[in-house]
Amino acid sequence: VMAVAAGRDVNAAVEALRESDAREIAAISKQVEALQSRLASAKKEKARLQEGAAGGAAGSPAALLKTVSDLIAKGKDLQERGELDDAYPILKAALATAEVAKGPMAREVVPALSSLAELQVARRREEEAIGLLKRAYTVDKDALGPDAAEVGQHLIGLGSAYHQQGKLE
């Protein structure tokens, strides 16, 4: 650096920078290729899941939604028995499965969102519950319109979660 500042070895410094840039570009190119490969793989898996065979074959959206219903029922059962920490991963899996089956903003994710929000209120994690209820509200409002009863239920849940949160602070 001092030699370059003094006007010496400028060509060597420029060559070192070029080599460094070439190494960085090669490394970034490899990372981009790996990400593109992962993206292509994920797109194939998504297409496979969405295509699924008719009649609820394993991996089809219908089969996945049946799994979601089963997971929600199991999570609610555990919650009713007071096993809140055991219910959490099950309801989280129900939400993830619904998102895979229909997409993160599809109406089919609302039951999982609502169930997980109820659990979070019971676990005294109102902030998480509020986020889940806001998302459920948005999905239902977009799908059903702002005057739908389901939308009102989310607002009631939000009010309760905010009220519980206020009690704890």
Sequence and secondary structure as in RCSB ss.txt:
>XXXX:A:sequence
VMAVAAGRDVNAAVEALRESDAREIAAISKQVEALQSRLASAKKEKARLQEGAAGGAAGSPAALLKTVSDLIAKG
KDLQERGELDDAYPILKAALATAEVAKGPMAREVVPALSSLAELQVARRREEEAIGLLKRAYTVDKDALGPDAAE
VGQHLIGLGSAYHQQGKLE
>XXXX:A:secstr
 HHHHTT SHHHHHHHHHHHHHHHHHHHHHHHHHHHHHHHHHHHHHHHHHH  TTT TTSHHHHHHHHHHHHHHH
HHHHHTT HHHHHHHHHHHHHHHHHHH TTSGGGHHHHHHHHHHHHHTT HHHHHHHHHHHHHHHHHHH TT HH
HHHHHHHHHHHHHHHHHH 
